[in-house]
Amino acid sequence: MWNRIVLLAAAVAASFAVTGAGQVASPATVEDPAAAHAVRVLTGSDSAAGPAPAAVLAAAIPADFAAVSGYRPVAVTDADGSARLVDPSGGCSWLGSTTYDFGPACRSHDLGYDLLRYATAKGGTLGPWARHAVDDRFGADLRERCAAVSGGAGCAGLAHVTAGAVGFNSWRQGYGSPGDEAVWPYLVSGVLIAAALAAPSVVRRFR
């Protein structure tokens, strides 16, 4: 029993080392100022005055964002009349919009991540604070949507799970810039954990 636990713990530790999960990403020496400003404005992390109007949000987007990212953000209006900018072609990729219509929150989150990618493309990768801010805004948007539609426990539970899954993925990627990942570290990780689970049984069989 203890042998299996020790082997599994060692395999998990080795998996973290192989995949880099949980290792905080390093920002650029100088963060891209335009992207940093846009993230702060869009997430409201530098303002206590409440949601910014659409014109202020639009003005915060870097001038060459469309050229770098391939689209122009569009403004949408929430049920409470507040404005937000979104990726018009984004969405809740694995979840769908749900019956509570999480779509606008997901599209806004997609725009936030694209700002992180924009900063990296410009050579000024933002620090972990930026991805934290985008994810925190996403969680707040989901909770606000549940309140707006009186979704009750079902909506609150789904919002909690969704925000938690996003937060876990950000932790796994070290709160760095979202991007494509190599598959092989995760294949190696799976083999290590499977081997740790199977090893004691194999040893007993040969005994």
Long-range contacts (C-beta under 8 A, 24 or more apart in sequence): 3-200, 4-196, 4-197, 4-199, 4-200, 7-196, 7-197, 7-199, 7-200, 8-193, 8-196, 8-197, 10-196, 11-192, 11-193, 11-195, 11-196, 12-193, 14-189, 14-192, 15-188, 15-189, 15-192, 15-193, 18-185, 18-188, 18-189, 18-192, 19-172, 19-185, 19-186, 19-189, 20-174, 20-185, 21-171, 21-172, 22-171, 22-172, 22-174, 23-174, 24-128, 24-174, 24-175, 24-176, 25-125, 25-128, 25-173, 25-174, 25-175, 25-176, 25-177, 26-125, 27-125, 27-126, 27-127, 27-128, 28-119, 28-123, 28-124, 28-125, 28-126, 30-124, 31-119, 31-124, 31-125, 31-126, 31-127, 32-62, 32-118, 32-119, 32-122, 32-123, 32-124, 32-125, 32-126, 33-124, 34-62, 34-63, 34-122, 35-62, 35-115, 35-116, 35-118, 35-119, 35-122, 35-124, 35-126, 35-130, 36-119, 36-124, 36-126, 36-130, 38-62, 38-65, 38-115, 39-112, 39-115, 39-116, 39-126, 39-130, 39-133, 39-134, 40-133, 42-84, 42-85, 42-108, 42-111, 42-112, 42-115, 42-137, 43-112, 43-133, 43-134, 43-136, 43-137, 44-137, 45-133, 45-136, 45-137, 50-82, 51-82, 51-83, 51-84, 52-83, 53-83, 54-83, 54-85, 57-83, 57-84, 57-85, 58-85, 61-85, 62-118, 65-115, 65-118, 68-118, 68-121, 68-122, 69-114, 69-117, 69-118, 73-111, 76-104, 76-107, 78-104, 78-144, 78-148, 79-148, 79-149, 80-144, 80-148, 84-108, 84-141, 85-111, 86-110, 86-111, 87-111, 87-114, 92-162, 95-162, 98-158, 100-145, 100-146, 100-149, 100-151, 100-155, 100-158, 100-159, 101-145, 101-149, 102-142, 102-145, 102-159, 102-162, 104-141, 104-145, 105-138, 105-141, 105-142, 105-145, 106-138, 108-137, 108-138, 108-141, 109-134, 109-135, 109-137, 109-138, 109-141, 109-166, 112-137, 112-138, 113-178, 116-177, 116-178, 117-177, 117-178, 117-179, 119-177, 120-177, 120-179, 125-176, 125-177, 126-177, 128-174, 128-175, 128-176, 131-170, 131-175, 131-176, 131-177, 131-178, 132-170, 132-175, 135-163, 135-166, 135-167, 135-170, 138-163, 138-166, 139-163, 139-166, 139-167
